Amino acid sequence: MKFILAPDKYKGSLTGREFCEIVARGIKKVFPNAEIINRPLADGGDGTIDVVADYLNASKVSVTVKDPLFREVTTQYLLSEDKQTAFIEMSEASGYKLLDTSEMNCMYTTTLGTGDMIADALEQGAKNIVLGIGGSATNDGGMGMAKALGYSFLDADGNELEPIGKHLRDVAKIDREHVNPKLSDAKIQVACDVNNPFYGQNGAAHVYGAQKGASTEEIVFLDQGLQSFAEVLQSTFDINVQKVAGAGAAGGVGGGAVAFLNAELASGVDLVMELANFDEVLQGADWVITGEGQLDGQTFSGKTINGVVQSAKKKHIPIAAFCGSIDVTIEEMQQMGLDYAVSILNQVGDLDDAKAKSAENLELASYNFANLIKLSKG
């Protein structure tokens, strides 16, 4: 029997790697000679950096950059051993996790630090850069990121503007004279799992502005700024970012990356699976086992389990999901393409109890599942 273990993390409880070790233990009690291949995954959000490190044979590079409020912060990104590929998490430099609640307001935050990390990776020799854009505290359309790479943003009088959301609608011209020359030689992929447009009712400001500290009036202001900024991007780069699915991700960084970095937007889990050579290891598998903390309606939209299912189904390999909790109907489970799904909870208790017993509950679920397979074969 060949099993591929391809989970996301159980947030606050188990890492993907720990999930794999525990499930393998349960399976081996029934199939001691089973071939088990561990491929922990992630969807490009927080924590992806730790998953990707093994697949890239990468080490962490420390760099001092600007946080969302222009303060110095030392952060890290991944660089492969051959220095050809870098993996950068935007949240490490421009994430809300770097701010106190009282500091959150995307009118005044910047993606400058994200650009600083990209610039450092280019300086180290990276030719391929994967940028995860989850968890941002910003709504600057990628202005800050672009400034760190040599772009300048000028108002109608030729004055340079600070790269924050408040100034989006003041941008009259983008100066490209001093853009980092290494940028043109790099292939940049952005892990993007939303389809929000740049501006409008479903755009960056209206959908995400409130959770980034903007008031109702400021959200309208930011949305107008993004619309104005999109017009300047169109005249400068001949790109209509409003037509790019996912342009509104991370406060407009999705669209900004397409314009400023000539980047490609792609599913986060697809990018991680590509780095993990996932399709190759699937060959000859009897089962794929995946999992995450909660299986619910959001699993359909770009989450790890959905990516795993899509790949496994192409090769007609059955998929099981072991999750902390399950909140889907039978019809939704069928629509998702899962052949088996189970909540590992064994007792009624609170969330802390559930997290504390995750390991033993997961091992028991794995053992029971393996026994079911053994019985079905007998």
Long-range contacts (C-beta under 8 A, 24 or more apart in sequence): 1-31, 1-34, 1-35, 1-286, 1-287, 1-373, 2-34, 2-35, 2-36, 2-37, 2-284, 2-285, 2-286, 2-287, 3-27, 3-34, 3-35, 3-36, 3-37, 3-285, 3-286, 3-287, 3-288, 3-289, 4-37, 4-39, 4-281, 4-282, 4-285, 4-287, 4-288, 4-289, 4-312, 4-317, 5-36, 5-37, 5-38, 5-39, 5-40, 5-289, 5-290, 6-39, 6-40, 6-41, 6-278, 6-288, 6-289, 6-290, 6-304, 6-308, 7-40, 7-41, 7-289, 7-290, 7-291, 7-292, 7-304, 7-322, 8-40, 8-41, 8-42, 8-43, 8-290, 8-291, 8-292, 8-293, 8-303, 8-304, 8-305, 9-40, 9-42, 9-47, 9-292, 9-293, 10-291, 10-292, 10-293, 10-324, 10-355, 10-358, 11-293, 12-293, 12-355, 13-293, 13-324, 13-354, 13-355, 13-358, 14-358, 14-359, 14-362, 15-40, 15-47, 15-50, 16-40, 16-41, 16-42, 16-51, 18-359, 19-291, 19-322, 19-362, 22-359, 22-362, 22-363, 22-366, 23-289, 23-291, 23-322, 23-362, 23-363, 23-366, 24-366, 25-363, 25-366, 26-362, 26-363, 26-364, 26-365, 26-366, 26-367, 26-369, 26-370, 27-366, 27-367, 27-369, 27-370, 29-367, 29-370, 30-367, 30-370, 30-371, 30-373, 30-374, 31-370, 31-373, 31-374, 37-281, 37-285, 39-276, 39-278, 39-281, 41-269, 41-272, 41-273, 41-276, 41-278, 41-290, 41-304, 41-307, 41-308, 42-268, 42-269, 42-272, 42-304, 43-134, 43-191, 43-193, 43-267, 43-268, 43-269, 43-272, 43-302, 43-303, 43-304, 43-307, 44-132, 44-133, 44-134, 44-191, 44-192, 44-193, 44-267, 44-268, 44-269, 44-271, 44-272, 45-91, 45-132, 45-134, 45-135, 45-268, 46-89, 46-91, 46-95, 46-97, 46-134, 46-135, 48-87, 48-89, 48-132, 48-191, 48-268, 48-272, 49-76, 49-77, 49-78, 49-87, 49-89, 49-92, 49-132, 51-272, 52-78, 52-87, 52-130, 52-272, 52-275, 53-78, 55-272, 55-275, 55-276, 55-277, 56-80, 56-81, 56-85, 56-87, 56-275, 57-81, 58-85, 58-87, 61-86, 61-120, 61-121, 61-124, 63-116, 63-117, 63-120, 65-93, 65-112, 65-113, 65-114, 65-116, 65-117, 65-120, 66-93, 66-110, 66-112, 66-113, 66-116, 66-144, 67-93, 67-94, 67-98, 67-99, 67-113, 68-94, 68-95, 68-96, 68-98, 68-99, 68-109, 68-110, 68-111, 68-113, 68-137, 68-138, 69-99, 69-103, 69-108, 69-109, 69-110, 70-110, 70-112, 73-98, 73-113, 75-113, 75-117, 77-117, 77-120, 77-121, 79-121, 79-124, 79-126, 83-124, 83-125, 83-126, 84-125, 84-126, 84-127, 84-128, 85-126, 85-127, 85-128, 85-129, 85-130, 86-121, 86-124, 86-126, 86-128, 86-129, 86-130, 87-129, 87-130, 87-132, 87-275, 88-114, 88-117, 88-118, 88-121, 88-129, 88-130, 88-131, 88-132, 89-132, 89-134, 89-135, 90-114, 90-131, 90-132, 90-133, 90-134, 90-135, 90-136, 90-250, 90-253, 91-132, 91-134, 91-135, 91-136, 92-117, 93-117, 94-136, 94-137, 94-138, 94-144, 94-145, 95-135, 95-136, 95-137, 96-135, 96-136, 96-137, 96-212, 97-135, 98-137, 99-137, 103-213, 104-137, 104-212, 104-213, 105-212, 105-213, 105-214, 105-218, 106-137, 106-138, 106-139, 106-140, 106-165, 106-209, 106-212, 106-213, 106-214, 106-222, 106-251, 107-139, 107-164, 107-165, 107-166, 107-213, 107-214, 107-218, 107-221, 107-222, 108-164, 108-165, 108-166, 109-137, 109-138, 109-139, 109-140, 109-164, 109-165, 109-212, 110-138, 110-140, 110-143, 110-144, 110-162, 110-163, 110-164, 111-136, 111-138, 111-140, 111-142, 111-143, 111-144, 111-145, 111-163, 111-250, 111-251, 111-253, 111-256, 112-144, 112-145, 112-147, 112-148, 112-163, 113-144, 113-148, 114-144, 114-145, 114-148, 114-253, 115-144, 115-145, 115-146, 115-147, 115-148, 115-149, 116-148, 118-145, 118-148, 118-149, 118-188, 118-261, 119-148, 119-149, 119-180, 122-180, 122-182, 122-183, 122-186, 123-182, 126-186, 127-185, 127-186, 127-187, 128-186, 128-187, 128-188, 128-189, 129-186, 129-187, 129-188, 129-189, 130-188, 130-189, 130-190, 130-191, 130-271, 130-275, 131-188, 131-189, 131-190, 131-191, 131-257, 131-263, 132-191, 132-268, 133-190, 133-191, 133-192, 133-249, 133-250, 133-253, 133-254, 133-257, 134-191, 134-193, 134-250, 134-268, 136-212, 136-250, 136-251, 136-253, 137-212, 137-213, 138-165, 138-212, 138-250, 138-251, 138-253, 139-165, 139-204, 139-205, 139-208, 139-209, 139-212, 139-214, 139-222, 139-226, 139-251, 139-252, 140-164, 140-165, 140-168, 140-251, 140-252, 141-165, 141-168, 141-198, 141-204, 141-225, 141-226, 141-229, 141-251, 141-252, 141-253, 141-255, 141-256, 142-252, 142-253, 142-255, 142-256, 142-257, 142-259, 142-260, 143-167, 143-168, 143-171, 143-229, 143-256, 145-253, 145-256, 145-257, 145-260, 145-261, 146-174, 146-256, 146-260, 149-179, 149-180, 149-183, 149-260, 149-261, 150-176, 150-178, 150-179, 150-180, 150-183, 151-175, 151-176, 151-178, 151-179, 151-260, 152-177, 152-178, 165-214, 165-222, 165-225, 165-251, 166-221, 166-225, 167-225, 168-222, 168-225, 168-226, 168-228, 168-229, 169-221, 169-224, 169-225, 169-228, 169-229, 171-228, 171-229, 171-232, 172-232, 173-232, 173-236, 174-232, 174-233, 174-236, 176-236, 183-261, 183-262, 184-262, 186-261, 187-264, 188-257, 188-261, 188-262, 188-263, 188-264, 189-263, 189-264, 189-265, 189-266, 189-271, 190-249, 190-253, 190-254, 190-257, 190-263, 190-264, 190-265, 190-266, 191-266, 191-267, 191-268, 191-271, 191-272, 192-246, 192-249, 192-254, 192-265, 192-266, 192-267, 192-268, 193-246, 193-249, 193-267, 193-268, 193-269, 193-301, 193-302, 193-303, 194-246, 194-248, 194-249, 194-254, 194-301, 194-302, 195-245, 195-246, 196-246, 196-247, 196-248, 196-249, 196-254, 197-242, 197-244, 197-245, 197-247, 197-248, 198-226, 198-227, 198-230, 198-241, 198-242, 198-244, 198-247, 198-248, 198-252, 198-254, 198-255, 199-223, 199-226, 199-227, 199-230, 199-242, 199-248, 200-227, 200-242, 202-248, 203-248, 204-247, 204-248, 204-249, 204-250, 204-251, 204-252, 205-251, 207-248, 208-248, 208-251, 212-251, 226-252, 230-255, 233-259, 267-302, 267-307, 268-302, 269-302, 269-303, 269-304, 269-306, 269-307, 269-308, 270-307, 273-307, 273-308, 273-311, 278-311, 279-311, 279-315, 282-311, 282-312, 282-315, 282-317, 283-315, 285-312, 285-315, 285-317, 286-317, 286-318, 287-317, 287-318, 287-319, 287-320, 287-373, 288-312, 288-317, 288-318, 288-319, 288-320, 289-319, 289-320, 289-321, 289-322, 289-366, 289-369, 290-319, 290-320, 290-321, 290-322, 291-321, 291-322, 291-323, 291-362, 292-321, 292-323, 292-324, 293-323, 293-324, 293-325, 294-323, 294-324, 294-325, 294-326, 294-327, 295-321, 295-323, 295-325, 295-326, 295-327, 295-328, 295-341, 296-326, 296-327, 296-328, 297-327, 297-328, 297-332, 299-328, 299-336, 300-335, 300-336, 305-336, 305-338, 306-336, 309-336, 309-337, 309-338, 310-337, 313-337, 320-369, 322-362, 322-365, 322-366, 322-369, 324-354, 324-358, 325-354, 340-369, 342-369
